[in-house]
Amino acid sequence: MQKIICLYGRPAAGKTTQALKLAQEFNLQIFGMGDCLRAEIQSGTDLGRQIKKFVDDGTLIPDELMEQVVRSIKADKNKSGIVFDGFPRLLSQAMMLEKLITESDFHFIGFFHVRVSEATARNRIADRGEKTNRPDDVNPEAVKNRLDAFAEASIPLIAHYKNKKLQVEIDGENSIDDVYKQIKQSIN
């Protein structure tokens, strides 16, 4: 049975960094939602064109489009599971993922909320934007929209996983190694 781990947090909370470390140590496949969305846009498909406007604006992608992206996941049988980097982001997406888990041979390990302040997120986004020039990191309106969307969506989503006793709060303000140590202790 393959494992499912979800990393959640504000933009630039360090989810991708932690996903890479988890993937390496636990032989997990990474499903980075941001990377998948950018790849879909680059592919030039109809789905990619539909997604592009939402990504460029920093607004949430409708569930029907997200479901198409999530359903495209092909579990690698040589891996012990999947670490979701930035998914789910909405309660409806959590339900979508739970349905996918019940239809497949997966075991849900936990929903790890990598918590950073809005100020930390803004600073990290600005730093990353200078290095990568990603449109959603350098456009102030897109950054604001992403942070606002997180603030609105996080309350019911975190409550959902807390009620199921699957939510683990991680202090993302710590060093990369300390954050990883917290996640790893919770997995073990």
Secondary structure, 3 states (H helix, E strand, C coil): CEEEEEEECCCCCCHHHHHHHHHHHHCEEEEEHHHHHHHHHHHCCHHHHHHHHHHHHCCCCCHHHHHHHHHCCCCCCCCCEEEEECCCCCHHHHHHHHHHHHHCCEEEEEEEEEECCHHHHHHHHHHHHHHHCCHHHHCHHHHHHHHHHHHHHHHHHHHHHHHCCCEEEEECCCCHHHHHHHHHHHHC
